Amino acid sequence: MSSEVILRDTLAYEQEDPQGLNGFLLLLHLGSQRADKMHLQLSPLIDELSRRGYKFVRVDELLPMTR
């Protein structure tokens, strides 16, 4: 699947799901051997989702503290 398809499908999923992308985790493998690097699409994706009102947090901020 091309990076453009991943980007398009992610934005389409956001529109189709009643919860949008709330709680959605997108894993990127930056060391992949793909010629079509998804991380090059990350900035446009973040910009678009920010325009749609999303805020971004680190995964450790989503997990409860266990001590």
JORATA-V853804 format. One record per backbone hydrogen bond with DSSP energy under -0.5 kcal/mol. NH is the residue of the N-H (numbers start at 1). CO is the residue of the C=O. Records with the same first field share a line. If there is no record, write none. Layout:
BEGIN
NH: CO  CO
END
This chain:
BEGIN
6: 2
7: 3
8: 4
9: 5
10: 6
11: 7
12: 8
13: 9
14: 10
15: 11
16: 12
17: 13
20: 17
22: 19
24: 21
27: 25
30: 28
32: 29
37: 35
40: 37
41: 38
42: 39
45: 41
46: 42
47: 43
48: 44
49: 45
50: 46
51: 47
52: 48
53: 50
54: 49
61: 58
62: 58  59
63: 59
67: 65
END
